[in-house]
Amino acid sequence: MKTFFRNCSGVYENFRCGFPPAKIVKSATGNRTRRQLRVLSIVTLIVVASNLSAGADPEAKVEIQLTVIDDAVQSHFATFFNVNQRVVATGDGIFVVYLKDTHDIESQPPSRNHWVLCRSVDDGRSFRQVFSLQANGDTTIVGKAPEIIADDSGNLFLVTCMNDQHVHVWRFNRDHWDTPVYHQKNRIGGFAPKFSVRLDAESQKLLVMTAAYFLSIDLETGLAAKSEKYQLLDEGEFAGPQYSFLDLTPDGELFAAWHTARKETSYYYDIHFAVSRRAEAYRIWRSPLNQRILGGASGSIVCDNSGPAPMVNYSTELSLDGTQTNGLNHMLYKGHALHFIHGGRCAADSYVQSRYTRISTSAPSEIHRITEPDWGGRTLQLDSSDGFFCTQDTREDTPLYVVSHRGQQLFAIRSVDNGNTWTDYAVSNTTSPGNNLYSVTGNFRLQNDHIIGVYTEVHPQTPHRLIFFRIPTVPQL
């Protein structure tokens, strides 16, 4: 079975987030690339937020806490890409993982996998490195920083996918952050650098979807049985699989979404979704709209609009020449519906537009979409494809947040009606004029009543900076 795998270039990865590619310049002082992670001073910014409680002051102020974790990052892909959780909070503190550098400097040992795990025990005001992986000597093995997941006991699992055709898994037991229990490699059948991970606590599995493969990995061993890994997506008539997204409900429904890329140009083409279930061991995938079986372990799903999976974007938004593009930025299940942030170009040479779509999983005919031309609150709109959803739980009556940026400003918007309407929630001051915020990502569930996340502050020349942020969602005393 032929599968299309195209590693989208850095140009397209930057285009997706709404600004031109950063120019990476070799540093004249190689010692900066080897500096150890330092604890840097916290920067706290006061932001204006919309307080939605009855009779509240609409200009009530809350604080967005910004902390510089690392000011000597040599890769502008430090937090790429934003569907991957790079931060998690447990009873032992806040943990962040990021790509430190790629050692593309001639005077340095060659490496493409230098990532760092760091920890904060003071609510993100300072961080210290607890583990670092630097695989020297092989520049052919390329991968982004792992996604970080915590189980109910506080153990950490780090998962990434590299072009050695393996999904890599590290486990760190609680209080042993400096030494992994294991580093396991799960072989798959192709280069799939984009991936998404969810933890199924009931089945004790890490659920991983790469660009085209699905794996169910045992927490104890870090390995997927042969029967628990298979090719989920296959090349379509017009496009091949590119980015993948997963979200798991408490009752064991696993939703997957993906967008495709044109074979000849790598333009993002269309967006689709499907659902699988714990009760069926995640081996069968169906349409959430009519429960029609699409494929699974017994046969791959054709990934583009020539296949059977339901599509998020409209058919009128498809083009074969790249004049219109469709890229999925984030997907989350909440309130009996799938919520999508997606965007693309609507005409040749136009800027990237962001769109919001909600598709009901209980009444499939109910589709709510905001497209004009950007969406958001009264003054804060998404004008790029960067950002992520965050919520307390999957209930319909709890707030849904989106964190994104405009230029150098981090901001959040909020919906209290499951995505029908959105209001301004918080916006930061300009953090560093002339620089770009890139790949804003966070934990997709509130952590101790806070939204927490990280982003890369990309400078015109290296080094760049890694920034942690923390946004309260309840009044702070």
ABEGO torsion letter per residue (X at the ends): XBBBBBBBBAAAAAAAAGBBBBBBBBBABAAAAABBBBBBBBBBBBBBBBBABBGBBAABBBBBBBBBABAABABAAAAOBAABBABBBBAAEBBBBBBABAGABAABBBBAABBBBBBBAAGGABBBBABBBBBBGBAABBBBBBBBBBBAAGBBBBBBBBAAGBBBBBBBBBGBAABBABBBBBBBABBBABBBBBBBAAAGBBBBBBAABBBBBBAAAGBBBAAABBBABBBBAABBBABBBBBBBAAGBBBBBBBBBBAAAGBBABBBBBBBBAAAGGABBBBAAAGBBAEEAAEBBBABAABABBBABBAAABBAAGABBBBBABBBBBGGBBBBBBBEBABBGBBBBBBBBBBBAABAABBBBBAOABBEBAABBBABABEBBBBABABAABBBBBBBBBEABBBBBBBAAGGABBBBABBBBBABBGBBBBGBBBBABBBGGBBBBBBBBBBABOBBBBBBBBBBABBBX
